[in-house]
Structures are given as structure tokens and as C-alpha cells.
Amino acid sequence: MARVTGIGGVFIKARGDKQALAEWYRDHLGMRLTDFGGAVLSWQEDRAEDGGLTVWATAAPDGDWFSPSTAGFMINYRIDDMAAMVAQLQEAGVPILQGPESHENGQFAWIMDPEGNKVELWQPQPWTDLTGS
């Protein structure tokens, strides 16, 4: 059976100005925008020791995991330095909804982008139970 082997891209339909939304991600989360207007995230640049895992999961329709966003999705972005990320977001006036908090597989914090999409920030650390090894 053919199977999915990873996430090939994340595409967000802007509700307003798509360039302004892309620039917000550039300015606040350090996304390096290319000529086509998006960013290419290279796993080879990720220095976390978890081997570059990407988690995929569904959420219950009556849960509040994505709240206060009303979007039917939430993107988790791997980051390299939680303390520095939180400091730069706070300096720019981007409110931290929750966190940072530590879990067995890393540190997490949550923010909202300017269009009301909840964003999960994750500084990974190895946790063998995630891969079954």
C-alpha cells in the first residue's frame, strides 16, 4: 500500500492581504520568505535531537484545543529557542496565549496570528515513546 511519508507543505488561505500575513510570519516567527512569497523550511537546518519528527493528529469536534481560534486547524511550528522566541514576540507586542510550558517531548507556547489562527510553537526534545522505539 502507498502511504504518506511526511508533510510536504502548509498552505494558509489568507482572509485579507496575503502578503501582509506572510510578512507577519517573517517578522515574528523568522520565516525566510522566498521570491514566490512563501518559505521553504529545511529539516536539515533543524538541530533538535528528535530526528525531525512531524506529528499528525485529529481533534475532537467538541474540544477546545484550537480555542480561541475558530479555524478547523492549528499549525505547530518547530522552533530552535523558546526563550528567545517568547522574548521577541513579547517585544513586538504579540500576546502569548499560554506557555511556555514543558512536556516530556519539549516546550510549548501558543499565540494567535493576525487572522485569528492559533499557532503552536514547539521546541522539541527527544521522547522515544512518540516513535515506538
C-alpha positions in Angstrom: 0.0 0.0 0.0 1.3 3.5 -0.8 1.4 5.7 2.2 2.1 9.3 3.3 5.7 9.8 4.4 5.6 13.4 5.7 4.2 16.9 5.4 5.1 18.4 2.0 3.8 21.9 2.7 1.4 24.0 4.8 -0.8 26.4 2.9 -3.0 29.0 4.6 -5.7 30.9 2.7 -5.5 34.5 3.8 -8.7 36.2 4.8 -7.2 39.6 3.9 -3.9 40.7 2.5 -1.8 37.5 1.8 1.5 39.5 1.6 0.8 41.1 5.0 0.1 37.7 6.6 3.3 36.3 5.1 5.2 39.3 6.4 3.8 38.8 9.9 5.2 35.3 9.9 8.5 36.6 8.6 8.7 39.4 11.2 7.5 37.5 14.2 8.4 33.8 13.6 11.5 34.3 11.5 10.1 32.6 8.3 12.5 33.4 5.5 10.3 34.4 2.6 11.4 33.5 -1.0 10.6 35.1 -4.3 7.3 33.1 -4.6 6.1 34.7 -1.4 6.3 31.6 0.9 9.0 30.0 2.9 10.9 26.7 2.4 11.6 25.1 5.8 14.6 22.8 5.5 14.7 19.9 8.0 18.5 19.8 7.5 18.7 23.1 9.4 16.8 21.8 12.4 19.3 20.8 15.1 16.8 19.2 17.5 17.7 15.7 18.6 14.4 14.2 17.9 15.2 13.2 14.4 12.9 15.8 12.8 9.5 14.3 13.7 6.3 15.8 12.4 3.1 14.9 14.4 -0.2 14.4 12.7 -3.5 14.1 14.7 -7.2 14.8 14.5 -9.0 16.7 17.2 -12.5 16.1 18.7 -15.2 18.3 17.2 -16.3 19.4 20.7 -12.9 20.1 22.1 -11.2 23.4 22.9 -7.7 22.6 21.8 -7.8 25.2 19.0 -9.6 27.9 21.1 -9.9 30.8 20.9 -9.4 30.3 17.2 -12.5 29.2 15.2 -10.3 27.7 12.5 -10.6 24.0 11.9 -6.8 23.6 12.1 -3.8 24.6 14.2 -0.2 24.5 12.9 2.6 23.5 15.2 5.9 25.2 14.2 9.2 23.7 15.4 11.4 26.4 16.8 15.0 26.4 17.9 14.9 28.6 21.1 11.7 29.0 23.1 13.1 31.7 25.5 14.4 33.8 22.6 11.1 33.3 20.6 8.9 34.3 23.5 11.1 37.4 24.2 11.0 38.6 20.6 7.2 38.0 20.4 6.6 39.9 23.7 8.9 42.7 22.5 6.8 43.0 19.3 3.6 43.1 21.3 2.4 39.6 20.2 0.5 38.2 23.2 1.4 34.7 24.5 -1.9 32.9 24.9 -0.4 30.1 27.0 3.0 28.9 28.0 5.8 28.3 27.7 5.3 25.0 29.4 7.4 21.9 29.5 6.2 18.5 28.5 8.0 15.2 28.1 8.6 15.9 24.4 9.6 19.6 24.6 8.5 23.1 25.4 5.3 24.6 24.0 3.7 28.1 23.8 0.6 29.3 21.9 -0.1 32.6 20.1 -2.6 33.8 17.5 -1.7 35.1 14.1 -3.3 38.4 12.9 -6.1 36.5 11.2 -7.2 34.6 14.3 -5.4 31.3 13.6 -4.0 29.7 16.7 -0.3 28.8 16.4 1.5 26.3 18.5 5.3 26.8 19.0 7.3 23.7 19.9 11.0 23.4 20.9 11.4 19.6 20.6 13.4 17.3 22.7 13.7 13.5 22.2 11.0 11.3 23.5 11.2 7.7 22.3 7.6 6.9 23.2 6.4 9.0 20.2 8.1 6.8 17.7 7.6 3.5 19.4 11.3 2.9 19.7 
